Amino acid sequence: MPVPFIDIKRFEPGFLDKWNSKVQEMSANAQFIGGAEVTSLETRLAEHTETKYAISCANGTDALQIALRALGVGKGDKVLLPDSTFWATYECVVNVGADPVTVDANEVDLQMDFDTFCQAVEKYKPKAAILVHLYGWGSSKILDFRRFCKDKNVLLLEDGAQCFGVKYKGESIYKDVLISTTSFYPAKVLGAAGDGGAVFTNDEGLANMSRQLANHGRTSHYGHGSVGWNSRLDSLQAAFLNLSLDHIDARLESRRSIAKRYQEELPKLGINVIKAPEGYTENGYCNANIFSLEERPRLEAHLKEKGIGFGIIYPGAMSDQPGAKGCEKFGDKDIARKICASILNLPLYAYMKEDELQEVLSAVKSFNK
Ligand SMILES: Cc1ncc(COP(=O)(O)O)c(C=O)c1O
């Protein structure tokens, strides 16, 4: 039986009927921009993330750009970011006119390395930094990152595109953060029926500026306090996300239980499965395993032959991308590059079935290590 890497069509019974009637109702009322669905979504997002303000926008990349602009980051400013992340984290820095410096990763939690980051801060004296919470958890040193940045006056933006639903010490990972973002790309833990994103903060000034930037810098319909752009989340996406939020607990529970099953079963097969650091309740966004450089290509071929989907998240470090040519890179151990060459992600999605999991495990078992 083939098993896909992800399946985003596993909706709850009745979900699509509710969505279809919602589309009909909103279309009949031409309710397309703003309105009750967007307001309700933002209220619910703020509650879920335990933040004061949630500002919806068009996608997770825009959310990062809005947050950087709201922080006042622009031309000539240095911004540190992980060398191992999705390209959008790099792009957003360049798109606001600032200069990115990538910082090497930590091989235990697969996030940006704290000690290397501290050295980079001393060297570059950046205006801002982006900490990315990858794979469904965050850094074991998350509080140290926040404290250090505060002490050194480095504005810390947290890219939470992958961590919706993650808890740290029992509280939302977004809770005590200067400013953070998420993505509602359909494959995310909370996914839209298209693109979407949001900015979260507890700071009223940052919230107001983010809202302004995401809507043409508007202070009134034809009043423009700043130069922003159109990054509004449309009402249909908001409605889909509202319907999805009704099921977020069950979706998280399902993802977490599959992640846990992998963590129990894969070590028995000699696989180095990465676990969230202590203190985290992961969201089950992703399974992450580290193989030797020799093993991974053989396993890829084996899984393909068995019809088992897999991911390589990510196949290349930011500093190795042709689009980052000439960018500054900090850290001399090349850990990000090593992670990229040795990671493999097995199928994990909400409502994955036990027989699908068994199929994956038996394919891995039959792999000749
Ligand atoms: C870490 C990270 N940052 C940013 C983004 C960008 O989000 P979007 O695709 O919604 O623009 C993603 C999405 O894949 C991501 O994984």
The ligand as an SDF file (V2000), in Angstrom:
LIG
                    3D

 16 16  0  0  0  0  0  0  0  0999 V2000
    9.9950   28.3610    8.3590 C   0  0  0  0  0  0  0  0  0  0  0  0
    9.0930   28.9960    7.3280 C   0  0  0  0  0  0  0  0  0  0  0  0
    9.0930   30.3380    7.2210 N   0  0  0  0  0  0  0  0  0  0  0  0
    8.3100   30.9520    6.3350 C   0  0  0  0  0  0  0  0  0  0  0  0
    7.4600   30.2520    5.5020 C   0  0  0  0  0  0  0  0  0  0  0  0
    6.6910   30.9930    4.4780 C   0  0  0  0  0  0  0  0  0  0  0  0
    5.3200   30.8420    4.5510 O   0  0  0  0  0  0  0  0  0  0  0  0
    4.3990   31.0310    3.2520 P   0  0  0  0  0  0  0  0  0  0  0  0
    4.6250   29.8740    2.3620 O   0  0  0  0  0  0  0  0  0  0  0  0
    3.0160   31.0710    3.8240 O   0  0  0  0  0  0  0  0  0  0  0  0
    4.7830   32.3140    2.6230 O   0  0  0  0  0  0  0  0  0  0  0  0
    7.4090   28.8590    5.6040 C   0  0  0  0  0  0  0  0  0  0  0  0
    6.4840   28.0870    4.7490 C   0  0  0  0  0  0  0  0  0  0  0  0
    6.7490   27.0600    4.2060 O   0  0  0  0  0  0  0  0  0  0  0  0
    8.2560   28.2020    6.5300 C   0  0  0  0  0  0  0  0  0  0  0  0
    8.2560   26.8720    6.6700 O   0  0  0  0  0  0  0  0  0  0  0  0
  1  2  1  0
  2  3  1  0
  2 15  2  0
  3  4  2  0
  4  5  1  0
  5  6  1  0
  5 12  2  0
  6  7  1  0
  7  8  1  0
  8  9  2  0
  8 10  1  0
  8 11  1  0
 12 13  1  0
 12 15  1  0
 13 14  2  0
 15 16  1  0
M  END
$$$$
